Amino acid sequence: MNLLKRILTAVVLIPIVLLLVLRAPIPLLALVAGLVAALAVQELLKLAEGYGIRPFHLPTYVFVALLFVLLAVNPGDKPLSSTAFVAGTVALAAALAPFIFLVLGMRREDLSGAFPAAMASAFAFGYVALPLGLLVQLRQQWQGAFLLLYLLLLVWAGDIFAYFVGRSLGRHRMAPRISPKKTWEGAVASLLASMAVGWLLYKYALPINSALLNAHLIERKDGVFAQNMQPLWITLLLSAAINLAAQLGDLVESLIKRGAGAKDSGSILPGHGGMLDRIDALLLAAPVLWYYAAWRVLQ
């Protein structure tokens, strides 16, 4: 029954997510990403309470919302200016977050809880909001929609193969204290699946690009053309790096839940648990791809 719910939820959500990342205007994409971030942050702060912490709920949501408002009104009309603006915004927000939440902590009667609360809120911002913000900005870069499609397919393929291969063939536990069901066999299958998807997208990039353009799902700036294709070895290496980051992101979230004594971060998605459970792999995979794309823009 849980597997059926998992499949049905994916069948409903995947087309919506793909349509958003390929075609939605940046302000709408920023709004949706902001809502996802708020839900995931709410779940994370709830997990923090399992550690005996009383986080700053409303100030954290406001700080997260401001980031996505800035992304929605990003003045950069070219990939280079947009990347520079977001990189500066992210750096400033990450630097200010601990101080802002500590200042708020000065108002608490019990000062012994101020630092843990500020730490939880600043961590929630850096752990959830910043990676999702980078996803929004990635869409504004050259080939942005195609890169997001590549990222999602890689992460989804890795997750699916890790799940089914781990259940059927898994014998060697990867991290039994953190995530008892994860196995090395599933991890290897996940890596190979992501690299295979990367290879397939590279091999068929031009026909896929043409189909998306003809269906008006992407604009020409988002397309992949023969003159701007990178060598295959870079795609395979990047695919492996993204997969390993995604698997580590999954384990990190499992660690947080395990320490809080929770099985899932929430129950908003039938069969998948909470929003944080669904995006945990993206939270480390997205910055890896964003950094690569930003480096490419600066070349």
Secondary structure, 3 states (H helix, E strand, C coil): CHHHHHHHHHHHHHHHHHHHHHHCCHHHHHHHHHHHHHHHHHHHHHHHHCCCCCCCHHHHHHHHHHHHHHHHCCCCCCHHHHHHHHHHHHHHHHHHHHHHHHHHHCCCCCHHHHHHHHHHHHHHHHHHHHHHHHHHHHHCCCCHHHHHHHHHHHHHHHHHHHHHHHHHHCCCEEECCCEEEEEHHHHHHHHHHHHHHHHHHHHCHHHHHHHHHHCCCCCHHHCCCHHHCCCHHHHHHHHHHHHHHHHHHHHHHHHHHHHHCCCCCCCCECCCECHHHHHCCHHHHHHHHHHHHHHHHCC
